[in-house]
Amino acid sequence: MSKIHIIHENPEWLPPLARALDQRGLPWAEWNLSSGTFDLSAPPPEGVFYNRMSASSHTRGHRYSAELTAAVLAWLERYGRRVVNGPRALDLEISKARQYAALETAGITVPGTVVVRGEAGDVVQAARRRYGNAPLILKPNRGGKGLGVRLFSDPDALAAFLAEVPEDELPADGLWLLQDYIRAAQPFITRAEFVGGRFLYAVEVDTSSGFELCPADVCEVPAPSAAVGDAFCPVGETPAAAKPRFRVLPEGIDAAQRQKLEAFLAANGIEVAGIEFIRTPEGKVFTYDVNTNTNYNPDAEAAAGLAGTDRSGPGAIASFLGGELARTRLVAA
């Protein structure tokens, strides 16, 4: 019997989707690719395959899970299996540089970015050449969850950090990104969620305590202490009053922006994603991250009355996957 196969490497992120699938009585199985083998000469099982491989897999000791997943996805496509978030989605998930190129191709504005492969001195030299004494953002090309994203007041502060950078903050693929500092009108970013290639809802995320922005409750970590001369939040000042860090926006996002983001997803074969952007005081929008392995904040969904419904992230994905499974069975019949 065909079923839904969830490809992943982090069991801690699975329960919300598992509950939603079970509530709908859908047959499913997990496929943990933190390691494993498969036979290229044998046909894969029947069903729908949902790729949830994360760019942050290397931070959990699974450095080569993305590469293994790429091989599996090629195998699945070779046999004509239905894959949600296939090879192109994975390719953009693990490279912000390729994300930005794809976003700009779709006419979506991204922050100015310089890619650097080299030693610390090469990174600092590139920063001085581009930014002079101005603030800048440093991030790994392959990160995930906002890991390693730092704001520096100038290249001198960047140099001090790189002189003693923790090993776990080195980019997994060896590529650093230097990025323009975009000051937001408020200390928030917006994350627009899409399921089945269509807009689901948008979340406002308070960035005042840091920039590790995985919405799942298992991702919540204490805010790190910023070193002198740098900070973890790249978008503004501390808010005056405490608020929930994640809040679903009832008004959604601008219709023209929604249309452009959906067109970008369709052009790149991405069906489930969270796309993050910043709005400046002048109203200009900069899109800076595409998460093809998206998680959802249960408290924010509950506060918005979405929990347990098809308007919740897990509920929408489960219903979408169930519909795709039904279609593959009709075709096979």
Residue pairs with C-beta under 8 A, 6 or more apart in sequence:
1 27
1 46
2 27
2 45
2 46
2 47
2 48
2 325
2 328
2 329
2 332
3 26
3 27
3 28
3 29
3 45
3 46
3 47
3 48
3 325
4 21
4 26
4 27
4 28
4 29
4 47
4 48
4 49
4 50
4 321
4 322
4 325
5 28
5 29
5 30
5 31
5 45
5 47
5 48
5 49
5 50
6 14
6 17
6 28
6 29
6 30
6 31
6 50
6 52
7 31
7 33
7 49
7 50
7 51
7 52
7 53
7 69
7 72
8 14
8 30
8 31
8 32
8 33
8 52
8 53
8 54
8 293
9 32
9 33
9 34
9 53
9 54
9 57
9 60
9 62
9 65
9 69
10 34
10 54
10 57
10 60
11 30
11 32
12 218
13 52
13 54
13 216
13 218
13 293
13 295
14 30
16 216
16 295
16 296
16 298
16 313
16 314
17 314
17 317
17 318
18 28
18 30
19 314
20 312
20 314
20 315
20 317
20 318
21 28
21 318
21 321
21 322
23 308
23 318
24 318
24 319
24 322
26 318
26 321
26 322
26 325
27 325
28 321
31 49
33 53
33 65
33 68
33 69
33 72
34 57
34 60
34 61
34 62
34 65
35 62
35 65
35 68
36 68
38 44
38 71
38 72
38 75
40 75
43 79
44 75
44 76
44 79
44 81
46 81
46 328
46 332
47 81
47 82
47 325
47 328
48 81
48 82
48 83
48 84
48 321
48 324
48 325
48 328
49 73
49 76
49 81
49 82
49 83
49 84
50 83
50 84
50 85
50 272
50 317
50 321
51 69
51 73
51 83
51 84
51 85
51 86
51 89
51 90
51 292
51 293
52 85
52 293
53 65
53 66
53 69
53 90
53 93
53 293
54 93
54 144
54 293
55 66
55 93
55 94
55 142
55 143
55 144
55 293
56 143
56 144
56 145
56 147
56 214
57 63
57 65
57 66
57 144
58 65
58 142
58 172
59 144
59 145
59 147
59 168
63 172
66 90
66 93
66 94
69 90
70 87
70 90
70 91
73 83
73 86
73 87
73 90
74 87
76 83
76 86
77 83
77 86
77 87
82 324
82 327
82 328
84 271
84 272
84 320
84 321
84 324
85 269
85 270
85 271
85 272
85 273
85 292
85 293
86 269
87 269
88 268
88 269
88 270
89 268
89 269
89 270
89 271
89 273
89 292
90 292
91 98
92 98
92 99
92 102
92 268
92 270
92 290
92 292
93 290
93 291
93 292
93 293
94 142
94 173
95 141
95 142
95 173
96 113
96 139
96 141
96 142
96 143
96 177
96 289
97 113
97 115
97 141
97 175
97 177
99 289
99 290
100 110
100 113
102 264
102 267
102 268
103 110
103 264
103 287
103 290
104 110
105 267
106 260
106 263
106 264
106 267
107 260
108 260
108 261
108 264
108 287
109 284
109 285
109 286
109 287
110 286
110 287
110 288
111 137
111 179
111 180
111 182
111 286
111 288
112 130
112 179
112 180
113 177
113 178
113 179
113 180
114 126
114 127
114 130
114 177
114 178
114 179
115 141
115 175
115 176
115 177
116 122
116 123
116 126
116 175
116 176
116 177
116 178
117 174
117 175
117 176
120 159
120 162
120 163
120 165
123 138
123 158
123 162
123 176
123 178
124 155
124 158
124 159
124 162
126 178
127 136
127 155
127 158
127 178
128 155
130 136
130 178
131 154
131 155
131 178
132 155
133 154
133 155
133 156
134 154
134 181
135 151
135 152
135 153
135 154
135 181
136 151
136 152
136 154
136 155
136 158
136 178
136 179
136 180
136 181
137 149
137 150
137 151
137 152
137 177
137 178
137 179
137 180
137 181
137 234
138 148
138 149
138 150
138 152
138 158
138 161
138 176
138 177
138 178
138 179
139 148
139 149
139 150
139 176
139 177
139 179
140 147
140 148
140 169
140 170
140 171
140 172
140 173
140 175
140 176
140 177
141 171
141 173
141 175
141 176
141 177
142 171
142 172
142 173
142 175
143 149
143 171
144 214
144 291
144 293
145 212
145 213
145 214
145 219
146 210
146 211
146 212
146 213
146 214
146 289
147 169
147 212
148 169
148 171
149 211
149 212
149 232
149 234
150 161
150 230
150 231
150 232
151 181
151 230
151 231
151 232
151 233
151 234
152 158
152 161
152 229
152 230
153 229
153 230
154 229
156 229
157 228
157 229
157 230
158 230
160 227
160 229
161 227
161 230
179 288
181 234
182 234
182 235
182 278
182 280
182 286
182 288
183 235
183 236
183 280
183 281
184 235
184 236
184 278
184 279
184 280
184 281
185 236
185 279
185 280
185 281
185 283
186 236
186 239
187 206
187 207
187 208
187 233
187 235
187 236
187 237
187 238
187 239
188 204
188 205
188 206
188 207
188 235
188 236
189 204
189 205
189 207
189 213
189 235
189 276
189 277
189 278
190 202
190 203
190 204
190 205
190 249
190 253
190 276
190 277
190 278
190 279
191 202
191 203
191 205
191 213
191 215
191 274
191 275
191 276
191 291
192 199
192 201
192 202
192 253
192 258
192 261
192 274
192 275
192 276
192 277
193 199
193 200
193 201
193 202
193 203
193 273
193 274
193 294
193 296
193 313
194 200
194 261
194 262
194 265
194 270
194 271
194 272
194 273
194 274
194 275
195 271
195 272
195 313
195 316
195 317
195 320
196 271
196 272
196 316
196 320
197 262
197 265
197 266
197 270
197 271
198 262
199 252
199 253
199 258
199 261
199 262
200 311
200 313
200 316
201 248
201 249
201 252
201 304
201 306
201 311
202 248
202 249
202 252
202 253
203 215
203 246
203 247
203 248
203 249
203 297
203 300
204 246
204 247
204 248
204 249
205 213
205 215
205 245
205 246
205 276
206 239
206 243
206 244
206 245
206 246
207 213
207 233
207 234
207 235
207 236
208 233
208 236
208 237
208 238
208 239
209 223
209 233
209 245
210 221
210 223
210 224
210 232
210 233
211 232
211 233
211 234
212 219
212 221
212 232
213 276
214 295
215 246
215 274
215 294
215 295
215 296
215 297
215 300
216 295
216 296
216 297
217 297
217 298
217 299
219 295
223 232
224 232
226 232
235 278
244 299
244 300
244 303
245 297
246 297
246 299
246 300
247 300
247 303
248 300
248 301
248 303
248 304
248 306
250 304
252 258
257 285
261 275
261 287
264 270
265 271
265 273
270 290
270 292
271 320
272 292
272 294
272 317
272 320
273 290
273 291
273 292
273 294
274 290
274 291
274 294
274 295
275 287
275 289
275 290
275 291
276 287
276 288
276 289
276 290
276 291
277 285
277 286
277 287
277 288
278 285
278 286
278 288
279 285
279 286
280 286
294 313
295 313
296 312
296 313
296 314
298 307
301 307
301 312
301 313
306 312
306 315
308 315
309 315
310 316
310 319
